[in-house]
Amino acid sequence: MVLVVVDIQKGITDERLFDFDKFIKNTSKIIDVARKNHVEIIFVQHDDGPGTGFSVGDKDFEIADQVKPLDSEPVFVKKINSCFGNRDFVEHLEKLSDKTLMVVGLQTNFCIDATIKSAFERGYKVIVPAGTNSTFDNDYMDAETTYRYYNEMMWPKRFAECVSLEVALEKLKQA
């Protein structure tokens, strides 16, 4: 199993997110248990391009302090929603024997959704722990409704196994 931590970057990791405190607490716990059980963790950052304020070298681009990677943990940069848009990320995963990805991060309705569906299309088993992805209000749905739409309706029994935090932690301990 590999834990993929997507786009938890300083510019979007704040109280505007749905259930922010729970998201940070749960995601930090998943990362901690993965480290203790020697599960590989891959971090991914989204780059909107030079001059956007959300690109390599910008403060908002940096990974949030609450989930900072260790020096030994790989970090990949992507320029599209899906992590699979980064060829190095894809090649890194292809070297691994286990085709199970646990996906956490931001934002539920953009990069998390795109990554989950891309992984599914490539034959990966995807696990999504409850309370470890989040998003903001948008013009069509508030953040909670958006979160629930994907985690409770869109992904389960289609693209991912959506599990409780406790089940996810057990899976990491058994990996």
N, C-alpha and C positions, 0 to 999 in steps of 0.2 A: 504494500500500500504506500502511496505517496500523498502527503498533505500539500495542497496547492493553496497558497494564501494570495488572494487577488486584490490588488489596487487599494490596500489600506494605507492611503497616503495622507500626508498632513493637510492638504487642501480640502479634503472631503471627509475627514474623520473628526466629527464634532457633534454637538447636541442636536443638530438639524436632522440627524439620522433617526429613523424609527428605532425606539427602544435602545438608544445609544449605550447606556451603562451596561445593560444586559448583553448587548452585542460585543462590547469590549471584554467584559468578564468571561463570557463563554468562549470567545475566540482565543483569548489569552490562555484559558484553561486547555483548550484543544492543542494549542502549540506546545504548552508545557508538557502535557502528557505524551505528545508525539516525540518530543526531545528525550524524555525519560525512557521511552520504549524504543529508541533508535529508529523511529520512522522518519524517512527522508522528508524534509520540508523544502518546498520550492516557493520562492516569493516572486511575484510578478508586479510590475509597475506600469501604469498607463502613461504614455507620452502623447500629449495633444499637439506637439510641434513647437518650434522656436517662436517666441513672442506671445505665447498664450498664457504664460505664467504657470503652466502645468507641464513643464518639460525638463529634460535633463539640465541640472544646474539650478533650477528654481526651488525655493524652500517648500512650496506646496507639493512638488513632485516627490519629495523624500518620503520614505516609509514612516508611518506614524510611530512615535516613540513606544507606545504601548505594545507593539508587536515587532519591534526591531529584530532583523535577522542576525544570527551569529555570523562571524566571518566565514565559517565553513559552509554556510547554507547558500545555495545558488540563488541569484536574482536575475530575472529576465525582464527586458523592457519590450512592451508591445505598443503598436500604433493603431490597432483596431480593437474592437471589443473582445473578441475571443483570444485567449492565451495562445491558441493554436495558430495565430497569425505570425508568431515568432518562430522562425525555422529552427533556431537553436533550442528552444523549448521543446519542440516536436522531436528533434533528434535526441535530446536528453531522455525524454520519456521512452523513445523506441529502444534504448539500450537496457531498459529495466524489464525484468521478467514478469513482475506483477502488473496486471492491467486494471488495478483498482485505484481510483483517485478520490480523495476526500477533498471537497472544495468549500472554501470559506472566503468571505471578503465582501467587496463592494463593486458595483451597486447591483442589487438583486435583479432589476429589470434591464440592465445593460450588460456589463461584462460577465457577471455570474451566469446569467441566462445563456449568453452566447457561448461561454466556455463549457457549460454543462451539455448543451446540445451538440457542440462540436466534438466533445469527448465521446458522447453517446454514439454519434455517427461513425467514429473511428474504432468502436468496439470496446471502449473502456467501461468498466462498471463504475458508476459515480455515486458517491455517498454525500449527502448534504445534512450536516447536523443542525438541529433546530436552534434558532437564535444566533447563528454565526454568519448570516448575511443580512444586509440592511440597505435601505435606500432613503430617498427624500420624497416629500410630497411632489406631485407633478400636476399638470393641467387636467388630468383625467381621473386620478385616484389619489387619495392620501397615502402616505408611506406605509401605514399598517395594512391597508387594503392591498396595495401592490405586493408587499411582502407575503401576505396570506394567499393571494392569487397564485403566485409562483410556487411557494412552498407547500401549499395544501391542495392545489388543483392542477397546475400545469406540469410540474416535474414528477410527482409520485406516480408510479406504475406506468410511466412513459419513458422519461429520460434519466431518472435518478431514484435512488432509495433515500427518501427523506426520513431521518430517524431522530429520536430524542437525543439530547446532549449525553445522557447516561449511556445509551446504546453506542453512540459514537466513541465515547471514551473507552468502553469495553472493547470495541473493535480495534482501537489503537493499541490497547494493552495486549491483544492477541495477535497483532500483526507480526 
